[in-house]
Amino acid sequence: MKIGDKLLKELSKKYQPDSMINSRFERYDLAFKTDSEGNPILLFIGTLKPDGQVRGNRFVRNIIRDASGKVLKDHWDHKGRT
């Protein structure tokens, strides 16, 4: 599975820092964890189960910054099914 442009736009926003956020995007349920700056860094996309877990795919965000804090690379890696 690949993250589309619409979802990437949604994930590029800032959210509440250091929290787990559940939301809905088109036909998918999303759960993502944010870092201390409010950037989503861990994404679960799929179907929300009654126990609160999202069954589907897991993605991890890699943000590489230089010494001054400027973003050099920013991409999502698919880590498999959950």
Beta strands, then each sheet from edge to edge (+ up, - down):
strand 1: 20-25
strand 2: 28-34
strand 3: 40-48
strand 4: 54-65
strand 5: 71-81
sheet 1: 1+ 2- 3+ 4- 5+
end
